[in-house]
Amino acid sequence: MLRLLPALLFITFAQAATAQQRYYAEPPAEQIKSAPMLVVDIRQPHEWVETGVLPNALLLPFDSPDQFLADLAPHLEPGQPVALICRTGNRTARAAQIIAPELDVPVIDLGGGMFRLMGAGYAPERPSRAQGCTIC
């Protein structure tokens, strides 16, 4: 598994994406915020409010794989990797494994989740309706 986002992005864009590309990465918040990927926070709405979110994250709970993929589809750009983040990384590990075979783009499990980023000094922002927060 790859742990460096720059290397992952090089590999991702250097090759055509194929189904079942799943990666693990632990980049700092600044790299996540600036990387050319769709960042999806798969936690529940109350968790977004409790801890905050990345400003570039699409807020989309992972309750059911089929519903998640249907809700994700309108946000996908051709060839754009999808990066999943949750609280600690447990949910993203499972979710990435489930959805990678269904997508024709790389799926990145952002290991350690928001707790890792916060432990490294990142101050999350308040979630917004524009990001998909249904209780904000």
C-alpha positions in Angstrom: 0.0 0.0 0.0 1.1 3.5 -0.7 1.5 5.9 2.1 2.6 9.1 0.3 -0.1 11.1 -1.5 2.3 12.7 -4.0 3.5 9.2 -5.2 -0.1 8.0 -5.3 -1.2 10.9 -7.4 1.7 10.4 -9.8 0.8 6.7 -10.2 -2.9 7.6 -10.4 -2.5 10.1 -13.2 0.3 8.3 -15.0 -1.9 5.3 -15.7 -5.4 4.8 -16.9 -7.7 4.1 -13.9 -9.2 0.7 -13.6 -11.7 -0.8 -11.3 -10.6 -2.0 -7.9 -7.8 0.5 -7.5 -7.7 1.0 -3.7 -5.0 2.9 -1.9 -4.2 3.9 1.6 -2.6 7.3 2.4 -1.9 9.4 5.4 -1.2 12.9 4.0 -1.3 16.1 6.0 -4.5 18.2 5.9 -2.9 20.7 3.5 -2.2 18.1 0.9 -5.7 16.7 1.2 -7.1 20.2 0.8 -5.1 20.9 -2.3 -4.9 17.6 -4.1 -7.0 17.1 -7.3 -9.3 14.5 -5.9 -12.9 14.3 -4.6 -12.7 14.2 -0.8 -15.8 12.5 0.7 -16.4 12.6 4.5 -18.5 9.5 5.1 -19.3 10.1 8.7 -22.8 10.9 10.1 -24.1 14.5 10.2 -23.9 14.8 14.0 -20.2 13.8 13.7 -19.5 16.6 11.2 -21.0 19.1 13.6 -19.2 17.7 16.6 -15.6 17.7 15.2 -15.8 19.8 12.0 -14.7 18.9 8.5 -12.3 19.6 5.7 -13.4 22.7 3.7 -13.2 20.8 0.4 -15.0 17.7 1.5 -18.3 16.5 0.2 -20.4 15.3 3.2 -22.0 12.1 2.3 -22.8 9.4 5.0 -21.9 5.8 4.1 -25.0 4.0 5.3 -25.6 1.7 2.3 -23.2 1.0 -0.5 -25.8 1.3 -3.2 -27.2 4.6 -1.9 -23.8 6.0 -1.3 -22.7 5.2 -4.9 -26.0 6.7 -6.3 -25.5 9.9 -4.3 -21.8 10.1 -5.2 -22.3 9.7 -9.0 -23.3 13.3 -9.7 -20.1 14.6 -8.0 -17.6 12.4 -9.9 -15.4 13.9 -12.6 -13.9 11.5 -15.2 -10.6 10.1 -13.9 -10.8 12.0 -10.6 -9.7 9.9 -7.6 -12.1 9.6 -4.7 -10.6 10.0 -1.2 -12.7 8.8 1.8 -12.3 10.2 5.3 -14.1 9.3 8.5 -13.3 9.8 12.2 -10.5 7.2 12.7 -10.2 5.4 9.5 -12.1 2.2 10.3 -15.2 3.1 8.2 -13.1 4.3 5.3 -11.2 1.0 5.2 -14.4 -1.0 4.8 -16.1 1.5 2.5 -13.1 1.8 0.1 -13.0 -2.0 -0.2 -16.7 -2.1 -1.0 -16.9 0.7 -3.5 -13.5 0.4 -5.3 -14.7 -2.5 -7.5 -17.7 -0.4 -8.6 -15.8 2.7 -9.7 -13.5 3.3 -12.6 -11.3 5.7 -10.6 -8.9 5.1 -7.8 -10.4 5.1 -4.3 -8.1 6.4 -1.5 -8.6 5.5 2.2 -7.3 8.5 4.1 -6.0 6.6 7.1 -6.4 7.8 10.6 -9.3 10.0 9.7 -10.1 13.4 11.2 -8.7 12.3 14.6 -5.2 11.9 12.9 -5.4 15.3 11.3 -6.6 16.9 14.5 -3.8 15.2 16.4 -1.3 16.7 13.9 -2.7 20.2 14.7 -5.3 20.7 12.0 -8.3 22.7 13.1 -11.4 21.5 11.2 -13.9 23.9 9.8 -17.7 24.0 10.5 -19.7 21.9 8.0 -22.0 23.7 5.6 -25.2 22.9 3.7 -23.3 23.6 0.5 -21.0 20.6 1.4 -24.0 18.4 2.0 -24.6 18.8 5.7 -28.3 18.1 6.3 -28.4 19.4 9.9 -26.3 22.6 9.5 
